[in-house]
């Protein structure tokens, strides 16, 4: 079997990521970054972007990664262990019964929101244990646009994910370097380089009709008619992407 090696991202993907990192001062000299690695196309793309930047950037930083396995029968991220070992990236694998916990403790919330909070707490713990001061997450522009529209449609608020914020405890900065990148870019990158994508990495979202996927379809249809849709949405969301709040949402 050929040993996997870091692969160079395309220029548009590098440009989008570099602009976001620069605009929001995401990576600083001496940062110790922990990547939340689900094994999906987005987080695997971000892994290779960060590995490339680590090698090429004059700003020196270290990189590790962590996968949280929620113990769902539909999701098996264990193949990532060998892949990360071959890439020689420090890697932490946390298996927790999040799916089982949701069935007994979740009240008045969606599974996605419940799972996200528990996974984020685990990632914070690993970051602290490993003296990492930065947590990198792989949400892209499509994710931010969907969150923005869902908040406006169903919550009556103007909110979206933040590009860069400090967590509640004030000891971990959370960054989203892909906020200017499109989902189709991460999909194409992962397919072109045959990355070991773990599919259905959020099984509940695939098994239940969720508002997010309805919004994704709506935006896709509107983009066919209005090619500048996401550029306009990005311009609209910029003020919301840099407001400081405890949970990374505005």
C-alpha positions as a printed Julia matrix, in Angstrom:
250×3 Matrix{Float64}:
   0.0    0.0     0.0
   1.33   3.44   -0.91
   2.14   5.55    2.1
  -0.15   8.62    2.18
   1.56  11.99    2.0
   0.26  15.55    2.35
  -1.15  16.8    -0.94
  -1.02  20.35   -2.26
  -4.43  22.05   -2.42
  -5.53  23.92   -5.53
  -4.7   27.6    -5.83
  -8.35  28.77   -5.42
  -8.71  26.7    -2.24
  -5.4   27.98   -0.89
  -6.37  31.55   -1.76
  -9.74  31.31   -0.02
  -8.2   29.77    3.08
  -5.28  32.18    3.17
  -7.6   35.18    2.88
  -9.77  33.97    5.74
  -6.78  33.24    7.97
  -5.35  36.69    7.22
  -8.61  38.63    7.53
  -9.37  37.18   10.96
  -5.8   36.71   12.25
  -6.51  33.04   12.86
  -2.98  31.61   13.06
  -0.23  33.26   15.09
   3.42  32.51   15.72
   3.84  29.55   18.05
   0.2   28.44   17.98
  -0.51  24.84   18.87
  -3.51  23.88   16.73
  -5.84  20.94   17.34
  -7.96  20.05   14.31
 -11.39  18.56   14.89
 -11.23  15.7    12.38
 -14.53  13.94   11.69
 -13.18  12.19    8.61
 -15.6   13.99    6.31
 -14.46  15.71    3.13
 -14.3   19.12    4.81
 -12.12  18.22    7.78
  -9.8   16.06    5.64
  -9.42  18.97    3.22
  -8.61  21.31    6.1
  -6.06  18.79    7.4
  -4.11  18.94    4.14
  -4.45  22.72    3.91
  -2.97  23.11    7.38
  -0.19  20.63    6.63
   0.67  22.61    3.49
   0.62  25.92    5.37
   2.68  24.45    8.18
   5.39  23.65    5.65
   5.2   26.86    3.59
   4.09  29.62    5.92
   6.63  31.9     7.64
   4.32  31.77   10.68
   5.36  28.66   12.6
   2.73  26.54   14.33
   2.27  22.93   15.41
  -0.63  20.7    14.38
  -2.45  17.78   15.99
  -5.87  16.28   15.31
  -8.66  14.65   17.28
 -11.61  12.51   16.2
 -14.65  12.1    18.43
 -16.45   8.81   17.77
 -20.06   9.08   19.05
 -20.42   5.28   18.93
 -23.02   5.17   16.19
 -23.31   1.92   14.2
 -23.48   3.97   10.98
 -20.2    5.79   11.59
 -16.81   4.12   11.92
 -13.93   6.6    11.84
 -11.37   4.04   13.06
  -9.64   3.81    9.61
  -8.37   7.33   10.3
  -5.96   5.95   12.9
  -3.68   4.32   10.34
  -4.02   7.25    7.94
  -2.97   9.8    10.56
  -0.12   7.59   11.74
   1.19   7.43    8.17
   0.99  11.22    7.9
   2.87  11.44   11.21
   0.38  13.91   12.66
  -0.17  13.61   16.44
  -3.62  12.09   16.69
  -6.16  11.51   19.44
  -9.19   9.24   19.13
 -11.98   9.72   21.65
 -14.84   7.22   21.66
 -17.82   8.36   23.73
 -21.45   7.05   23.84
 -22.93  10.32   22.58
 -25.73   8.64   20.6
 -26.78   6.61   23.63
 -26.57   9.68   25.85
 -28.78  11.67   23.49
 -31.53   9.06   23.73
 -31.75   9.45   27.52
 -30.65  13.03   28.25
 -31.63  15.17   25.26
 -34.52  17.51   26.02
 -36.01  20.13   23.71
 -33.05  20.11   21.37
 -32.01  18.61   18.05
 -29.64  15.68   17.97
 -27.19  17.75   15.93
 -27.09  20.54   18.53
 -26.74  18.06   21.41
 -24.01  16.09   19.67
 -22.18  19.27   18.67
 -22.02  20.52   22.27
 -20.72  17.22   23.62
 -18.16  16.84   20.85
 -16.98  20.42   21.32
 -16.53  19.81   25.05
 -14.4   16.75   24.32
 -12.29  18.69   21.8
 -11.72  21.45   24.36
 -10.58  18.86   26.9
  -8.12  17.28   24.48
  -6.84  20.72   23.49
  -6.17  21.56   27.13
  -4.6   18.18   27.84
  -2.23  18.63   24.88
  -1.5   22.32   25.58
  -3.17  23.38   22.33
  -4.39  26.98   22.37
  -6.32  26.8    19.07
  -9.12  24.51   17.89
  -9.62  24.4    14.1
 -13.04  23.46   12.73
 -13.91  22.79    9.09
 -17.2   24.6     8.46
 -17.21  26.33    5.07
 -19.15  29.18    3.46
 -22.1   26.94    2.57
 -22.42  25.96    6.25
 -22.37  29.6     7.36
 -24.96  30.59    4.75
 -27.27  27.75    5.78
 -26.96  28.72    9.46
 -27.65  32.35    8.64
 -30.76  31.57    6.61
 -32.09  29.07    9.16
 -31.66  31.61   11.94
 -33.5   34.29    9.96
 -36.26  31.96    8.75
 -36.92  29.95   11.9
 -35.33  31.87   14.78
 -36.1   35.47   13.96
 -32.45  36.46   14.49
 -29.47  37.41   12.38
 -26.88  34.84   13.41
 -24.24  32.65   11.87
 -21.05  30.85   12.86
 -18.07  33.0    13.73
 -14.79  32.82   11.87
 -12.63  33.25   14.98
 -13.61  33.51   18.63
 -12.51  32.74   22.17
 -14.28  29.99   24.06
 -16.19  30.5    27.33
 -13.21  29.63   29.51
 -10.98  32.03   27.62
  -8.23  29.48   27.04
  -8.9   28.16   23.52
  -9.32  30.18   20.34
 -11.65  28.56   17.81
 -10.93  29.16   14.12
 -12.74  28.24   10.92
 -10.23  28.65    8.08
 -12.68  27.46    5.4
 -15.27  30.22    5.89
 -14.51  31.67    2.43
 -14.35  28.26    0.72
 -17.28  26.56   -0.98
 -18.41  23.02   -0.25
 -17.9   22.05   -3.87
 -14.2   22.92   -3.48
 -13.72  20.53   -0.55
 -15.75  17.86   -2.35
 -13.65  18.14   -5.5
 -10.39  18.19   -3.55
 -11.28  15.08   -1.54
 -12.41  13.21   -4.67
  -9.44  14.25   -6.81
  -6.92  13.09   -4.22
  -8.9   10.01   -3.14
  -8.9   11.06    0.49
 -10.21   8.38    2.88
 -13.55  10.09    3.5
 -15.69   8.58    6.25
 -19.21   8.95    4.9
 -22.32   9.67    6.95
 -20.24  11.17    9.72
 -23.39  12.63   11.29
 -25.82   9.73   10.84
 -28.81  11.36   12.53
 -28.76  14.16    9.99
 -28.91  11.65    7.16
 -31.65   9.55    8.71
 -34.05  12.38    9.61
 -35.47  15.23    7.47
 -33.56  18.22    8.83
 -34.1   21.92    8.24
 -30.44  22.32    7.29
 -30.72  20.02    4.29
 -33.91  21.7     3.17
 -32.08  25.03    3.34
 -29.14  23.56    1.42
 -31.51  22.57   -1.39
 -33.15  26.0    -1.38
 -29.81  27.82   -1.65
 -28.64  25.5    -4.41
 -31.76  26.23   -6.44
 -31.44  29.97   -5.9
 -27.75  29.93   -6.88
 -28.69  28.51  -10.28
 -30.67  31.67  -10.94
 -28.37  34.08   -9.09
 -24.68  33.09   -9.49
 -23.52  35.83   -7.07
 -25.76  34.52   -4.29
 -23.01  33.26   -1.99
 -20.78  36.28   -2.6
 -23.68  38.48   -1.56
 -24.43  36.32    1.47
 -20.79  36.51    2.53
 -20.87  40.31    2.32
 -24.06  40.3     4.41
 -22.63  37.93    7.03
 -19.21  39.54    7.49
 -20.26  41.76   10.44
 -21.76  38.71   12.16
 -18.71  36.53   11.58
 -16.45  38.64   13.8
 -18.73  39.52   16.73
 -17.42  38.01   19.96
 -19.85  35.66   21.71
 -19.29  32.78   24.07
 -20.51  29.97   21.85
 -19.19  31.15   18.5
 -22.61  32.14   17.23
 -23.96  35.68   16.82
